[in-house]
């Protein structure tokens, strides 16, 4: 049977991989003059979560890194993921990505969601309607990716907190989690 902590470690790794991939896609599409520091922090959370989850998987096989080491790493990961989750939640808020009205959700968050306009320069010169449609579609897509990143960082945070609590309260299994 698989222990709860082992299952949560696999979930941590899965969430971390997805957060990292989404963050890389978002960073890649940023335009000049935009500040992707929040998205960079998302990539940091994904990479750090993946590293700590990999160490957690390693702890299942090597007793030398069990116990206090895993407890400390889960605590550190929880702290940074809490900071990331709060930063994303405060900056992004909840809204409808499809709301592109003048005073809508997208217009309030354009610096986070804006794609690189150079990608659409030819369309702007030749066909402004196509430019507006493609730029808006790309912005809505990026908005949804940022919202997904926010949710996944919170899920990853929850997994690390639960493994932290299991490591702290129960020392009966290899990683400290209770058996299912």
MIKOLDREN-38574 format. One record per residue (C-alpha): x, y, z. Coordinates in steps of 0.001 Angstrom, whole numbers, plus 500000, padded with zeros to 6 digits. Layout:
BEGIN
XYZ/...
# end
This chain:
BEGIN
500000500000500000/501055503573499453/501392505896502409/499569509213502497/502868511088502609/504163509194499571/501001510032497633/501262513682498676/504909513762497610/503896512564494151/501156515231494052/503728517849495074/505930516820492174/503020516820489726/501800520269490813/505372521610490774/505968520376487215/502733521986486005/503463525298487793/506966525360486336/505752524644482801/502996527272482951/505424529833484366/507962529156481624/505277529574478960/504159532844480564/507714534168480876/508482533270477274/505549535286475933/506174538494477866/506617541657475915/509258544332476383/508641546758479198/506607544332481275/507709543157484680/507255539411484993/508606539251488581/505440537589489872/505613535022487091/509331534524487827/508390533795491433/505874531255490137/508705529535488263/510784529632491456/507910528003493373/507569525318490713/511296524575490579/511676524651494356/508616522479494852/509958519986492327/513363519917494032/511853519415497503/509445516761496202/512384514937494581/514245515024497891/511061513714499533/510995510812497104/514672510212497833/513881510121501554/511683507102500937/514807505158499939/517595506758501998/517240506927505751/519967509561506050/517662512303504761/514578511269506721/513324512940509852/514547516425510630/515872517066507115/512509516378505488/510734518250508260/512922521304507623/512559521111503839/508776520773504043/508715523793506357/510859525870504004/508786524831500997/505554525644502836/506849529117503698/507861529982500129/504680528511498656/502558530457501139/504358533620500051/503833532713496391/500183531839496873/499533535097498706/501445537168496142/499520535629493266/496171535895495065/496714539541496015/497996540612492606/495753538508490385/492538538382492439/489588536454491095/487862537571487953/486466536575484617/489234536251482055/486699536730479295/485761540202480558/487649542483478178/485494545571478622/487108548941479226/486788548633483005/486829544850483132/489072542371484832/491633542164482023/492125545913481774/492921546049485508/495592543351485199/497065544037481773/500661544110483079/500372540528484306/498545539073481338/499831541107478398/501516539101475643/504399540369473552/502866542839471066/505754542381468616/504266538999467788/501269540801466292/503036543749464635/502391542598461054/498716542061461877/498493545537463374/499857547150460230/497850545045457778/494667544136459626/493820545872462888/490724543746463528/492825540593463352/495372542222465671/492729543059468269/491164539601468091/494468537701468364/495900540008471040/492713539700473098/492596535913472690/496246535635473753/495636537905476753/492628535820477846/494687532634477486/497506534103479570/494972535252482172/493683531698482517/497230530365482829/498012532836485633/494826531856487451/495692528162487040/499170528852488398/497647530577491410/495407527611492194/498180525065491676/500569526942493966/497885526810496670/497343523078496073/501078522479496256/501231524523499474/498473522360500952/500346519165500071/503541520436501688/501695521545504836/500059518130505201/503387516312504726/504940518732507222/502258517913509774/502560514179509088/506350514354509446/506024516279512689/503330514152514323/504006510585513214/507373508883513005/506074505370512274/506791505194508547/509809506058506433/508756509643505742/506660510077508852/503238509758507249/500468507452508353/499772504323506313/496536504063504363/
# end
